Amino acid sequence: MSRQWSGKHQRVIQGIHLTSLLWSDGDKQIPWDYQLYEQALDGATKNDHFPTMLASAKARGFQPKCVAFDS
């Protein structure tokens, strides 16, 4: 856990660094993958984890029409 900006609370809070990969058809959202990250331990940011999660999802048959990423 560490201090990070929360868009929900519009302030800095104590939180868990979690990156998630969701599938959506516009109405439904289905979690496809997630990773906890701690940049101080492994040096990787959520931007570094995203391509890894996408490659893993592709290996499991995930074939989206498009991919959007919010950092």
N, C-alpha and C positions, 0 to 999 in steps of 0.2 A: 504494500500500500504506500501511496505517496500523495502529495498535494497536487491537484490538477484542476484545470478549468472544467466546469460543468455547464454545458449549454442549458440543461434543464433548470439548474438553480441560478444561472447567470452570475456565478461567483466561483472562487477557488474552494474546493472541498477536498477532504481526505477520501481517496478512492482506489479502486483496483484498476490496473491497466488491462483492459480487455478489448481485443479486436475480434469482431464477428463477421462472418460471411453469411448473408441472407439471400434466399431466393424469394422473389415476389412476382405475382402476376398482376399486381395493382391492387388486389383486394386481400389476398392471403400473403403472409410472410412465413417462410419456413427456414429456421436456422440450419445452415449447411455445414459450418465449421466455426471454430473459435480458437483463439490462442491468448493466453496470458503472457504479458511481456514485462520485462524489467530491464530497461536499457542499461542501468548501472551494472547489472550482472552479466549480460551477454552482448551489450553494445548495439543491439538491434532495436530499431524503432518500429512503430506499427506500420510505417511505410515499407520497412524491410520485410515484415512478416506477411504482408498482403500477397506478394507474388508467390510465396511459398504455399499459402493457403489456397490460392487460385489453382496452382499446379496440382496440388493434392486433390482438389475437387474435380479437376479435369480428369485425373487418373481414375476417379471413381465414377466417371460418366457424366459429370456436370457439363452441360452444353448450353449456356445461356445465349440469347440473341444479342445482348449487350451487357456490359459491366460498368457500373458506376462506383466510384470510390470517393469517400469523404474523409479527408485527413484533418 
